[in-house]
Amino acid sequence: MKLDKFLLAQNMAFLIAVPPDSNLAKLLTFCLATKIRANMSGVDLIKITSELMEKPEDITYWTQEVMGLDLDYSSEEWKSLGEMGITNTAEFMAKVWEELENLEL
């Protein structure tokens, strides 16, 4: 299997394994709702997403940054952000890490 097809299969398996009502699923749904400018590279996106891994307590600032990547705040982005239901950033991200560790892949 070609590497790009394997990578797709691996990512699809990961997404299938994520419980749909979990904080992890809500975070991934938010990511899927966002759009980027055409001139952003994969390296740029990895840098931005790595920032959240390094400072999970900054998720509220991170979501605003990601929503603004295309210089437009869409209703889909606002909806998915609201559905995350973040009232306590530390608790939300602690639950994300717990769910990630418990995935059966």
N, C-alpha and C positions, 0 to 999 in steps of 0.2 A: 504494500500500500504506500502511495506517495505520502511524503511528510505532511503536506497541507491537508490531505484527506484524513490522515491519522490525527492531526491536531484538531480538526473539526469533530471527528468522532469522539475524541477525548473530552472536548468541551461540551459536546451534546450529552455525553454520559454524565458529566458533572452536573449539568443543568437538570437532567432528569432525576438525579439523586437528591436534589435540594427540595425539602418539603415546601409546598406552595404557600403555606401560611407562616413561614419562618421569617425572622428578621433578615437572614441571608437572602431569601427570595425577594423580600421587599427592596433590599439594597441593589440586587441584580436587576430588578424591574426598573428601578430608578435609572440605572446605567443604560438599560435598553431604550429608555424614553429620551435620553439626551442625544443631542446632535453636536457635531463638531464642524469647524471650518474646514474647507477643502484642503487647505495647505498644512494641516497638522499631520505629523507623521506618527507611526506606531510608537516610535521612541518617545515622542512627546506625550502620548497617552499613557505609556508605561510610567513615565516620570510623574505625571499627575496622579495616577492611581497608587503609585508607590508612596506618595505623600500621605495618603490615608492610612496605609499600612504602618508607616513610621509614627504618625500622630493621630491615632483613631479618635482621640478626644476632640479633634478639630473637624469632625464630620459635618457640623453645621456650616462652617466656612467652606469646606471642601465641596459640599453639594451646591452652594451658591457659585463657586468657581466653575464647576463642571456645567451647571446650567447655562452659564454665560459663555461657554466655549464658542458657540455659534453666533454670539452677539444678539440672541433672541431667547426670551423666556417663554416657552410654549405652554399651552394649557396641559398637555400630556406630562411635561416635566413637573409642573406644579401639582398635578393630581398624584403622580407617583411619589413626590416628596411628601405630600400630606398623608398618603397611605402608609408611609414608613412609621408615622406616629411617634416620632422621637420627642420624648419629654425629658429624658435623662440620657445624655450622650454616652456616658460611661456604661450604663446598664445596657443600652442598645448594642453597643459594640462588643461588650462582654458576651452577650447572647450570640452575636454573629460569630465570634471566635469559638464559642462552645458548639454551636451548630456545625461549623466547619470541621472541628475536630471529630465530631460524631458521625460525619458522612460515611456511608458504607459504599466504597468504590472498589 
